[in-house]
Amino acid sequence: MRTRAALALLLCLPPALPAAHSLTIEIRPTDDLRNMVSCTVLLSQSEFRVIEVQGPVNPILAPIRWPASAADQRVMLSALQSFLAADLPATDARTYRTPDPPFVSVTWMADMTGGMQGGFYLQSGLDLPDVLDNVINTLLTGGPCDHLIPAT
């Protein structure tokens, strides 16, 4: 599913786009793959793009774009900083075992220090850390990811 969301993201980008920050949040609430949701948030050139995919066979929803306000940028950068500072622990994508649903995974990339850095985060359950909950409540409000996460 990550491959499909990443491909959708790449198809929405113009050629030669400078480095960007991205978060792909995948939520698997049940064993039924049709209930899985993937939401990618991309911040590039002061613009947000969001791509949401629901289930493994549903079509990719049209990307949503809007100018990145300073407040929205702070939300995104705060989440990325939590990964970079290891406040949210990385999972070794080569050796992890997928937990039983419900679970959430996050694939992230950031150009925070002049070079691209990225990682993978995995957790059991749907109760997200505050910084990720803030991403969903601010940048993904009203979308499929927002509806699967319990209100805090």
N, C-alpha and C positions, 0 to 999 in steps of 0.2 A: 504494500500500500504506500510506503514511503516513496518508492520509485515513481509511482503514478502521480503523487502530489508534487514531487520534485520536477517531473517532466512537465506537468501542467504549469508550474511556476516558470520554468524556462521558456515555454512557448509564449508566455505573456510578456516577456521582457524584450525590449528593443535590442538590436545588435550593439555590441561594444558598450554595454551598460557598466558603469564603474561598480566597484565592490559595494555590497549591500549587507545589511543585517537581516537575518531571518530566523524565525521560530516556526517549526512545524509541530503542532500538538496533535497527537493521535489518541483518541479516546475509544476504548473498547469496553463498553458497559456489560456485555453478556457474551456467551459463547457463540451467538449467532453473528456471523460476519456482516450481515446486512445492517446491523445496528452500529457498526464501527463508523467513526467520523474522523476525518483528517482536516485540520485547519492550518493553513500556512499564512503567516504574516511576514511581509517583506517591507523593509524600510530602505528606500534608495532615493537619492536626490530630492529630499524633503517631500517625498510622496509615500503613502502607504498603499500596499496592494494586499488584498486578502483573497485567498482561494480556499473554498471549502468543498470537500468531497465526502459524500455520504454513502457508505457501503462499498463493496468491491466492484459492483457492476453498474452502479448508477453513474450517469454522465457527470462530468466535471461541471460544477456550477460556474457561471461567468464571474470573473474577478471583480472585486469591488475596489475602487480607487478613490482616494481623497488626499488633499494636501495635509501634510503632517504638521499638526500644531505642536507647540513646544511641550504642552502637557502630555500629548500622546507619545511624543518622542521620549520623554522621561520615563513613561511606563515601559516602553520597549527596552530602552537602554538599561533600566533598573533590573529587568529580568535577565538580560544578557550579562550584566555585571555580576549578578548572583551566580551564574554559571562560571564566569571567568575567575571569580574569587573563591570558587569551590564551596560557596554557601549551600548550593544545590549540588550534591555529589554526582560526579560523572559515573556512568555505567560503561564497562568495557563491552562494546558492541560485538566483539568477537567471541566472548565467553558467557554472556548473560543467558539466563533461561527465562523465557516468557512466563510471567506469573499467570495464575488462573484469573479470568475476568472477575470483577472489573479491574482495569488498570489503565494507566496513562503513560505515554512515552513522549519525549520531546527531543527533537533533533534541532540543534541550533548552530548558527554560523555568525561570526561577528568580525568586523574589521575595526577592532578597537585600538590596536597598537601599530597600525601600518601594515599588518599582515593578517591574513585570514586565520581565524581560529574557530574550532567547532567541537561539538561533542554530542553525547547522547545521554539522556536522563530517563530513568524508568522507575515507576512506583506502583505499588499495589493500591487499589482503592481509588476513589474519585475525589477525595478531599485534598485539594491542591494546596501547596504552600502559598502564602499570601501574595507573593510576587507574581506567581503564575495565575492565580485567581484574578489578580488585578488586570493582567493582560486580557483574559477572557471577558471580564466585566467592562473593560474600557474599549478594547479594540475589536472584540468579536461579539459584541452585544447583539442579541436577536438572532444569531446564526445557530447552526446545528451544534457547535461546540458549547455554546452558552446553555443550550437546553439540556445537555447531558450532565453538566456539573451541578451538584447540589448547591443551593443558595447558602451563602455564609452569613 
